[in-house]
Amino acid sequence: MLTITQALYDQIVAHAREDHPDEACGVVAGPVGKGRPERFIPMLNAARSPTFYEFDSGDLLKLYREMDDRDEEPVIIYHSHTATEAYPSRTDISYANEPGAHYVLVSTADTDGLGDFQFRSFRIVDGEVTEEEVKVVETY
């Protein structure tokens, strides 16, 4: 289960809406070994595409060095889908290389009739996708 604060949830959704019609992407870092998302880090979609996202390799290297210096790890890796449901694509699955991370997808398309976005979380390990419950809390 992913437990996330309302503030972080709102920041991820806002980023997805801001970057629409392009896919948004980013990371939420947290203390190593705690599994607690704390620091919101929106990234630039280097692909600038409505159907694909790509972290800039230089920005990603800088981010990982910064997280290492702060004793952090990527707890959430998120991106948005602009025209499809919030479920990992084959490309998303092939790029998932952090087995301990929660992969959050936000859809900015109304694909289920429940509103203008979906917020879902998955674990992706060795190509296997497992959806998990999302619990939104005020504070940890």
Legacy VTK file of the C-alpha trace (Angstrom):
# vtk DataFile Version 3.0
C-alpha trace
ASCII
DATASET POLYDATA
POINTS 140 float
0.000 0.000 0.000
1.137 3.527 -0.778
0.532 6.005 2.038
0.865 9.593 0.839
-0.010 12.970 2.308
-2.817 15.006 0.803
-0.289 17.760 0.019
1.945 15.428 -2.043
-1.083 13.874 -3.750
-2.300 17.358 -4.703
1.156 18.375 -6.011
1.388 15.312 -8.265
-2.116 15.885 -9.659
-1.430 19.612 -10.166
1.789 18.835 -12.060
-0.059 16.370 -14.312
-2.738 18.963 -15.061
-0.171 21.749 -15.626
1.832 19.783 -18.185
-1.250 18.483 -20.039
-1.429 17.804 -22.985
2.154 16.538 -22.525
2.902 13.803 -20.025
4.274 15.042 -16.703
6.893 13.130 -14.717
8.753 13.334 -11.457
9.909 11.714 -8.256
8.957 11.884 -4.599
12.012 11.120 -2.491
12.118 9.906 1.082
14.587 8.723 3.712
16.453 5.549 2.719
14.723 2.440 4.045
11.621 4.214 5.386
9.310 3.909 2.381
7.836 7.305 3.256
7.432 9.825 0.424
8.412 13.303 1.587
10.115 15.535 -0.984
8.261 16.379 -4.204
10.582 16.723 -7.198
8.811 17.595 -10.466
10.959 16.830 -13.495
10.907 18.049 -17.060
9.593 15.602 -19.641
12.551 15.756 -22.027
10.413 14.107 -24.734
7.770 16.878 -24.453
5.236 14.385 -25.723
1.564 13.635 -25.028
2.223 9.895 -25.384
5.663 9.345 -23.872
7.789 10.640 -21.042
11.532 10.658 -20.621
13.643 12.024 -17.796
16.535 14.167 -19.010
19.631 12.036 -18.331
21.615 14.973 -16.903
18.750 16.006 -14.612
18.310 12.408 -13.490
22.008 12.000 -12.679
21.930 15.256 -10.699
18.802 14.098 -8.841
20.326 10.736 -7.870
23.491 12.435 -6.622
21.401 14.872 -4.598
19.298 12.053 -3.115
22.474 10.163 -2.245
23.894 13.240 -0.468
20.630 13.588 1.499
20.337 9.853 2.353
17.182 9.631 0.255
15.811 7.222 -2.301
13.022 7.440 -4.886
9.891 6.330 -3.032
7.484 7.341 -5.810
8.205 7.638 -9.509
5.239 9.244 -11.207
4.050 10.259 -14.616
0.800 11.047 -16.333
-1.150 9.590 -19.197
-3.046 12.206 -21.155
-5.428 10.112 -23.250
-5.490 6.674 -21.641
-6.218 5.170 -18.262
-3.709 5.299 -15.416
-2.144 1.888 -16.050
1.492 1.155 -16.991
2.134 0.736 -20.704
4.604 -1.838 -22.040
7.151 0.980 -22.324
6.503 2.064 -18.714
7.044 -1.516 -17.564
10.271 -1.882 -19.530
11.671 1.323 -17.966
10.704 0.422 -14.388
14.090 -0.203 -12.778
13.440 0.700 -9.124
11.886 -2.430 -7.575
11.340 -0.684 -4.231
9.490 2.297 -5.701
5.785 2.948 -6.029
4.962 3.767 -9.654
2.161 6.323 -9.614
0.193 7.073 -12.734
-2.204 9.975 -13.074
-4.537 10.047 -16.034
-5.674 13.496 -17.104
-8.286 11.916 -19.405
-11.757 10.979 -18.180
-11.489 7.315 -19.129
-13.856 5.903 -16.512
-16.595 8.529 -16.240
-15.555 9.309 -12.663
-13.951 12.674 -13.344
-11.053 14.278 -15.113
-8.292 12.209 -13.533
-7.332 8.880 -12.008
-4.562 8.422 -9.429
-3.283 4.842 -9.187
-0.182 3.207 -7.739
1.652 0.086 -8.850
4.642 -2.023 -7.945
6.603 -3.130 -10.991
9.194 -5.837 -10.346
10.817 -7.925 -13.087
8.127 -6.869 -15.544
5.260 -7.890 -13.258
2.706 -5.191 -12.459
0.732 -5.245 -9.210
-1.745 -2.508 -8.372
-1.777 -1.383 -4.763
-4.141 0.585 -2.550
-3.479 4.306 -2.107
-4.132 5.771 1.339
-4.180 9.580 1.517
-3.469 11.053 4.958
-3.124 14.578 6.322
0.266 13.906 7.942
2.528 10.952 8.749
LINES 1 141
140 0 1 2 3 4 5 6 7 8 9 10 11 12 13 14 15 16 17 18 19 20 21 22 23 24 25 26 27 28 29 30 31 32 33 34 35 36 37 38 39 40 41 42 43 44 45 46 47 48 49 50 51 52 53 54 55 56 57 58 59 60 61 62 63 64 65 66 67 68 69 70 71 72 73 74 75 76 77 78 79 80 81 82 83 84 85 86 87 88 89 90 91 92 93 94 95 96 97 98 99 100 101 102 103 104 105 106 107 108 109 110 111 112 113 114 115 116 117 118 119 120 121 122 123 124 125 126 127 128 129 130 131 132 133 134 135 136 137 138 139
